[in-house]
């Protein structure tokens, strides 16, 4: 990934990648350049050797305030025809959220300040969301006469009760991080989301990396396949892990009460 003033990536020796939106002066709002930077970051992270987990956060006063209103006069996402599939199953705007779901390792979003519209959909692309209780959140698109179209409908399945999600979408009302926990849009609330997200990522980074990646693939199957497909996928994933060196190391480390050393 080329250095830029939009996103920073720092891969630690423990395999935890800290990905930060660095457009803090604009509350990390989404303009065409920010869309491109996020997609580039997602692709860069996926190819990192030794990657175990990702923490996604925003600098300044917000995680992401949604679409940059200065872009409303033109093509706000720089996508052209939204129906064109430019990134596999997604268009350019959708990929900024879906890229984190496509990441082969768990992604934990640390959410603070403001998380509106596209920002909420990006956070929803993460596996886990740690949110400050006072964070301002909203499915904001209806305020601007739009529908959520950055992957939200695909990502919110199973998170929020259907009628509640409809109310949030139709009214674009704000809710807090504390309420997001009750609604299902936040995994947990914490006064220091970044520290807690990093703590969780570190725990994950110390598990068998092959099992963690397999488990994430199975979650995708769970949402997309029927019972027969899920059962077969479980068996195939386990066949690829069981009795392999990293799985044996997980057992030995647990029995010897020491930190594991995975390949």
Phi, psi and omega in degrees: 000134179286139177303140179207174182260020184250323185214141173240148177229130179227111178266115181280168180294342178273000179088005178268121178264124175266113178251119185237134168284126187245021175266051187299330180293340178247021180056031178056032179294157188263109169246176183306321180293325179290321175305311183296319181295321180293316179298316179298320179295317179300319179291321180295317181297319184298335183264004184286128177288134179085006180294130180242327181196161181232136171249125183249124183213173178233140177277160176082215190270001186207151167291303175191124184276006180092203185295135177290116184296340177292347181268356187297333185288339181237224176266099191297333181257348185070026187266341187071229178289120183290337180285345179287129178273100184265343184224073181070248180268006188232158168270182185298317181294318180293328184295334181295335174265316185290337180300329180283329174289330178280346179300135186287348179242163180299140177243130180243120178269130174257109192248129179215168172070263182229139179214086186248151167051243180300329177297319178294323179290324175297312178300325180291340175288343178285159177288325186222141178237117174256120192235137172294138185299335181265004179303137174271124185227152177192146164277089200274345195303324184297335177301327182258015179074026184240171172250153173299126185216026178248035178097357185305312183296327177285324186275335183275352178302126178086349180272316189236140176303139189304313183291328177292317178298322177297317180297316179297322181287313184292327186260343187049033180289149176282150171217161184269168175300322178298319178291326179301325177298317180290327181284334183108358181275347174239140177284315176205163177248149183201145179289341177230079185301322183294317179296317180292319178298320178294322177299314178297318179298322179294320176300313181297321182295344180259016173258164177306113185297329178291321178290321179297314179295321178296319179297321179293321176298322181292327177297323177296315178299319182303323182277340189247341185249164173278183185302315182298317180295322179295314181299318179293319180297319176304313183295318180294318178297316182294323176301326181280351186245316191296136179067011174276162186307317182292326178290320177296320178298322178299318179294312182296318179297320179294316181291326181269001178053053178224168178287137180286157176235092184270148174283000000 
